[in-house]
Amino acid sequence: MRLYTFDPMTDSRWNNLVASHPNASIFHRREWLQTLVDTYGYRPLVLTSATPGKQLTDGIVFCEVKSWITGRRLVSLPFSDHADPLLEDTACTADFADCLTTIIEKDHLRYVELRPLAWRGSLKAFGAGEQFWVHTLDLTKSEEEIFRNLNKNNLQRRIRRAEREHLEYERGSSEKLLEEFCNLLLITRRRHQLLPQPKSWFRNLAMNLKSDFLIRVARKDGRAIASIITLCHRRTTVYKYGCSDEHYHHLAGMPFLFWKAISESKEEGSEKLDFGRTELENKGLLRFKDEFGTKRMQITYLHYPPKASEVASITSRVSYVRQVFSVLPGAISWRLGGMLYRHMG
């Protein structure tokens, strides 16, 4: 089988495939790809068996990442929790695998990375890379049943506590909400001794995704204490980012916002809430997501050559300065974050 590449930013066939393929997600969409281009300058491309001009029945979308730290590579897709190969069946995966290995050798790439979720094909010569848990919540049940399935002590009571505290609530994508989110993000990343993602990333997401991008903010006496960002694709709501001020954790701002996201997403027609990926060793976050009555599934990224991604070790390379990250002035943190994340896709 001969395979072809094309630019999904200029070829409308990609939009059509994403709109019709059952395994397509928010991360396949042109708006997500455009945000990667606008923020980090990555080059998207699609590998397909369809000849130029013919209707697409399959495709794997990548971004080419060029970095003097992590090398030149193809990733499907950067900063995406998962992105299934959009193939008709698993019978043709060997042809795609052969083509990808040829591209690596021809273009002198360091590696290719795939981040499958529901797709269960086998790519010859690809090995296992990083592993994560992904949690999903069924929103087709009644709101009462969903609430009953929440952990009674850690979620139900805390959500009721937030309601008794009369937390203020606002959602949207305004500049005010974006600034409140970014201020809380900086606080949270400092707490975790990490640099924040660049503000331009969130602004570009808001601009490109429009109504499918939502910031939710909880406030106490006018002060923002917690915030989350959700994305929407068809009948799936995706939780992507969250942050909070630890001095107000006793007010349960985060459980309150998650319950708002659940209730509103269900009301607006979503049938599933994707809680995103979680590192296997992050026991606290795993427990938090489990307590919503979610289903947990382990996913494994794939690499060729078959070895762990060097991107995963980038933070360990600078682990000796992570304490510095927690005390850097905000302006420097944002600037360094913008410089570093370009290499981490």
C-alpha positions as CSV (number, residue, x, y, z in Angstrom):
1,M,0.0,0.0,0.0
2,R,1.3,3.4,-0.9
3,L,0.8,6.2,1.6
4,Y,0.7,9.9,1.2
5,T,1.1,13.0,3.4
6,F,-0.8,16.3,3.4
7,D,-1.3,19.5,5.4
8,P,-4.5,19.2,7.5
9,M,-4.6,23.0,8.0
10,T,-5.3,23.6,4.3
11,D,-6.9,20.3,3.2
12,S,-10.7,20.2,4.1
13,R,-10.6,16.4,3.9
14,W,-9.2,16.2,7.4
15,N,-12.1,18.1,8.8
16,N,-14.5,15.7,7.1
17,L,-12.8,12.6,8.5
18,V,-12.7,14.1,12.1
19,A,-16.3,14.9,11.9
20,S,-17.3,11.4,10.9
21,H,-14.8,9.0,12.6
22,P,-16.1,7.5,15.9
23,N,-12.6,7.7,17.5
24,A,-11.9,11.3,16.7
25,S,-11.6,13.6,19.7
26,I,-11.0,17.3,20.5
27,F,-7.3,16.7,19.9
28,H,-7.8,15.8,16.3
29,R,-9.6,18.9,15.4
30,R,-8.1,21.7,13.2
31,E,-8.7,24.2,16.0
32,W,-6.4,22.2,18.4
33,L,-3.8,21.9,15.7
34,Q,-4.0,25.6,14.9
35,T,-3.3,26.3,18.6
36,L,-0.2,24.1,18.4
37,V,0.9,26.1,15.4
38,D,0.1,29.5,16.8
39,T,1.8,28.9,20.2
40,Y,4.7,26.6,19.4
41,G,5.2,26.8,15.7
42,Y,4.8,23.0,15.2
43,R,4.1,21.7,11.6
44,P,1.1,19.4,11.4
45,L,0.9,16.6,8.8
46,V,-1.4,13.6,8.1
47,L,-0.3,10.2,6.8
48,T,-3.1,8.5,4.8
49,S,-3.7,5.8,2.2
50,A,-6.0,8.1,0.2
51,T,-4.5,9.6,-3.0
52,P,-4.5,13.4,-3.3
53,G,-8.0,14.7,-3.8
54,K,-9.8,11.5,-2.9
55,Q,-12.1,11.1,0.1
56,L,-10.2,10.1,3.3
57,T,-11.1,6.8,5.0
58,D,-8.0,6.8,7.2
59,G,-5.3,9.0,8.6
60,I,-2.8,9.6,11.4
61,V,-2.2,13.2,12.3
62,F,1.2,14.3,13.6
63,C,3.1,17.4,14.5
64,E,6.7,17.8,13.7
65,V,8.6,19.0,16.8
66,K,12.0,20.5,16.3
67,S,14.0,20.9,19.5
68,W,17.7,21.2,20.4
69,I,16.9,19.6,23.7
70,T,14.6,16.7,22.8
71,G,15.4,16.4,19.1
72,R,13.4,16.4,15.9
73,R,10.5,14.1,16.0
74,L,6.9,13.3,15.0
75,V,4.3,13.3,17.8
76,S,0.6,12.4,17.6
77,L,-0.2,14.7,19.2
78,P,1.8,17.2,21.4
79,F,0.1,18.3,24.7
80,S,-2.8,15.9,23.9
81,D,-3.9,13.3,26.4
82,H,-4.6,10.9,23.6
83,A,-5.1,10.9,19.8
84,D,-6.2,7.6,18.2
85,P,-4.9,6.7,14.7
86,L,-8.1,7.2,12.6
87,L,-7.9,4.0,10.6
88,E,-10.6,1.8,9.1
89,D,-9.3,-1.4,10.7
90,T,-6.1,-2.9,12.1
91,A,-5.3,-4.8,8.9
92,C,-3.4,-1.9,7.4
93,T,-1.4,-0.9,10.4
94,A,1.7,-2.8,9.1
95,D,1.8,-0.5,6.1
96,F,1.6,2.6,8.3
97,A,4.3,1.3,10.5
98,D,6.6,0.6,7.6
99,C,6.0,4.0,6.2
100,L,6.8,5.7,9.6
101,T,10.0,3.8,10.1
102,T,11.0,4.8,6.6
103,I,10.2,8.5,7.3
104,I,12.4,8.3,10.5
105,E,15.4,7.0,8.6
106,K,14.9,9.3,5.6
107,D,14.3,12.5,7.5
108,H,16.8,11.6,10.4
109,L,14.1,12.0,13.1
110,R,14.8,10.9,16.6
111,Y,11.6,9.0,17.1
112,V,7.8,8.8,16.4
113,E,5.3,8.8,19.2
114,L,1.6,7.7,19.1
115,R,-0.9,8.3,21.9
116,P,-3.7,5.9,21.3
117,L,-6.9,5.6,23.5
118,A,-9.6,3.3,22.1
119,W,-7.6,2.2,19.1
120,R,-6.3,-1.4,19.6
121,G,-4.1,-1.9,16.5
122,S,-0.6,-3.2,16.6
123,L,2.2,-1.3,14.9
124,K,5.1,-3.6,14.0
125,A,8.4,-2.5,15.6
126,F,6.8,0.1,17.9
127,G,7.4,-0.4,21.6
128,A,5.6,0.7,24.8
129,G,6.4,4.2,26.1
130,E,4.8,6.2,28.9
131,Q,1.7,4.9,30.6
132,F,-1.2,6.8,32.1
133,W,-4.7,6.3,33.6
134,V,-7.6,7.9,31.8
135,H,-10.9,8.4,33.7
136,T,-14.4,8.9,32.1
137,L,-17.8,9.6,33.7
138,D,-21.0,8.4,32.1
139,L,-23.3,11.5,31.9
140,T,-26.3,9.6,30.5
141,K,-27.4,8.6,34.0
142,S,-29.7,10.9,35.9
143,E,-28.1,13.8,37.8
144,E,-29.4,12.3,41.1
145,E,-27.7,8.9,40.4
146,I,-24.4,10.6,39.4
147,F,-24.4,12.6,42.7
148,R,-25.2,9.4,44.7
149,N,-22.2,7.7,43.2
150,L,-19.9,10.5,44.3
151,N,-17.7,9.7,47.4
152,K,-19.9,10.8,50.3
153,N,-17.2,12.3,52.5
154,N,-14.7,13.7,50.1
155,L,-17.1,15.0,47.4
156,Q,-20.8,15.0,48.4
157,R,-20.2,16.8,51.7
158,R,-17.6,19.1,50.3
159,I,-19.8,20.2,47.4
160,R,-22.6,20.9,49.9
161,R,-20.1,22.9,52.0
162,A,-19.2,25.0,49.0
163,E,-22.8,25.7,48.4
164,R,-23.3,26.7,52.0
165,E,-20.3,29.1,51.7
166,H,-22.2,30.8,48.8
167,L,-19.2,30.6,46.5
168,E,-19.5,32.9,43.5
169,Y,-19.4,31.1,40.2
170,E,-18.8,32.3,36.6
171,R,-18.0,30.6,33.4
172,G,-17.0,31.8,29.9
173,S,-13.9,32.8,28.0
174,S,-13.5,36.5,28.8
175,E,-10.1,38.1,29.4
176,K,-11.0,38.6,33.1
177,L,-11.7,34.8,33.5
178,L,-8.5,34.0,31.7
179,E,-6.4,36.3,33.9
180,E,-8.0,34.7,37.0
181,F,-7.2,31.3,35.7
182,C,-3.6,32.2,34.9
183,N,-3.1,33.8,38.3
184,L,-4.3,30.5,40.0
185,L,-2.2,28.4,37.6
186,L,0.9,30.2,38.6
187,I,0.1,29.6,42.3
188,T,-0.5,25.9,41.6
189,R,2.6,25.4,39.4
190,R,4.7,27.0,42.0
191,R,3.3,24.7,44.6
192,H,4.3,21.7,42.4
193,Q,7.7,23.3,41.6
194,L,6.9,23.5,37.9
195,L,6.8,26.3,35.3
196,P,3.4,27.4,34.0
197,Q,2.3,26.8,30.4
198,P,2.5,30.1,28.4
199,K,-0.5,32.4,28.6
200,S,-0.5,32.5,24.8
201,W,-1.5,28.8,24.8
202,F,-4.7,29.5,26.7
203,R,-5.5,32.6,24.7
204,N,-5.0,30.8,21.4
205,L,-7.2,27.9,22.7
206,A,-10.0,30.3,23.6
207,M,-9.7,32.1,20.2
208,N,-9.6,29.0,18.1
209,L,-12.1,26.8,19.9
210,K,-14.6,29.6,20.7
211,S,-17.7,28.2,22.4
212,D,-16.1,24.8,22.8
213,F,-13.6,26.3,25.3
214,L,-14.9,27.2,28.8
215,I,-13.2,28.6,31.9
216,R,-15.0,28.0,35.2
217,V,-14.0,30.1,38.2
218,A,-15.1,29.9,41.9
219,R,-14.7,33.0,44.0
220,K,-15.0,33.8,47.7
221,D,-15.8,37.4,48.6
222,G,-14.7,38.4,45.1
223,R,-11.4,36.5,45.2
224,A,-10.8,33.7,42.7
225,I,-10.0,30.5,44.6
226,A,-10.3,27.7,42.0
227,S,-10.6,27.4,38.2
228,I,-10.9,24.7,35.6
229,I,-10.8,24.6,31.8
230,T,-13.0,22.2,29.8
231,L,-13.2,21.6,26.1
232,C,-16.1,20.2,24.1
233,H,-16.2,17.8,21.1
234,R,-19.5,16.4,19.9
235,R,-21.1,14.8,23.0
236,T,-17.9,14.6,25.1
237,T,-16.7,17.2,27.6
238,V,-13.0,17.1,28.3
239,Y,-11.4,18.4,31.6
240,K,-8.0,19.7,30.5
241,Y,-6.6,22.1,33.2
242,G,-7.3,22.9,36.8
243,C,-5.7,25.1,39.5
244,S,-6.5,26.5,42.9
245,D,-5.2,28.5,45.9
246,E,-4.4,26.1,48.6
247,H,-5.2,28.6,51.3
248,Y,-8.9,28.1,50.3
249,H,-9.0,24.4,49.8
250,H,-11.2,24.0,52.9
251,L,-14.0,25.8,50.9
252,A,-14.0,22.9,48.3
253,G,-13.7,25.1,45.2
254,M,-12.4,22.3,43.0
255,P,-15.2,19.7,43.8
256,F,-17.7,22.5,43.4
257,L,-16.4,23.4,39.9
258,F,-16.3,19.8,38.8
259,W,-19.9,19.3,39.9
260,K,-20.8,22.4,38.0
261,A,-19.1,21.0,34.9
262,I,-20.8,17.7,35.3
263,S,-24.3,19.2,35.8
264,E,-24.0,21.8,33.0
265,S,-22.3,19.4,30.5
266,K,-25.1,16.9,31.0
267,E,-27.8,19.6,30.6
268,E,-26.1,20.8,27.4
269,G,-26.1,17.3,25.8
270,S,-22.8,15.8,26.7
271,E,-22.9,12.0,27.3
272,K,-19.4,11.6,28.7
273,L,-16.9,13.6,30.8
274,D,-13.3,12.8,30.0
275,F,-11.2,13.6,33.1
276,G,-7.9,13.4,31.2
277,R,-4.8,11.5,31.8
278,T,-3.1,10.9,35.1
279,E,0.4,9.7,35.9
280,L,0.4,6.2,37.4
281,E,2.3,7.3,40.5
282,N,0.0,10.3,41.2
283,K,-2.1,8.5,43.9
284,G,-3.8,11.6,45.2
285,L,-5.2,12.7,41.8
286,L,-6.1,9.1,40.9
287,R,-8.1,8.8,44.1
288,F,-9.8,12.2,43.5
289,K,-10.9,11.1,40.0
290,D,-12.0,7.7,41.2
291,E,-14.2,9.3,43.8
292,F,-16.5,10.7,41.1
293,G,-17.6,7.2,40.1
294,T,-15.6,7.2,37.0
295,K,-14.3,4.3,34.9
296,R,-10.5,4.0,34.8
297,M,-8.6,2.7,31.8
298,Q,-4.8,2.4,31.4
299,I,-3.3,3.7,28.1
300,T,0.2,3.2,26.7
301,Y,1.9,5.5,24.3
302,L,3.9,3.9,21.5
303,H,7.3,4.7,20.2
304,Y,9.6,3.9,17.3
305,P,12.4,3.2,17.9
306,P,11.0,1.2,20.9
307,K,12.4,3.2,23.8
308,A,10.9,5.6,26.4
309,S,10.5,9.1,25.1
310,E,13.2,11.5,26.1
311,V,10.6,14.2,26.5
312,A,9.5,12.4,29.7
313,S,12.9,13.0,31.2
314,I,13.1,16.7,30.5
315,T,11.8,17.7,33.9
316,S,14.2,15.3,35.6
317,R,17.1,17.0,33.8
318,V,16.2,20.2,35.5
319,S,15.0,18.7,38.8
320,Y,17.8,20.3,40.6
321,V,16.4,23.8,39.9
322,R,12.7,22.9,40.6
323,Q,12.9,24.6,43.9
324,V,13.9,27.8,42.1
325,F,10.8,27.5,40.0
326,S,8.7,27.8,43.1
327,V,10.1,31.3,44.0
328,L,10.6,32.9,40.6
329,P,8.8,36.2,39.9
330,G,5.7,35.7,37.8
331,A,7.0,37.5,34.7
332,I,10.1,35.3,34.6
333,S,8.1,32.1,35.3
334,W,5.8,32.8,32.3
335,R,8.7,33.6,30.0
336,L,10.7,30.5,31.0
337,G,7.5,28.4,30.7
338,G,7.0,29.6,27.2
339,M,10.5,28.7,26.3
340,L,10.5,25.3,27.9
341,Y,7.1,23.9,26.8
342,R,8.1,24.3,23.1
343,H,10.6,21.5,23.7
344,M,8.2,19.3,25.6
345,G,5.5,18.5,23.1
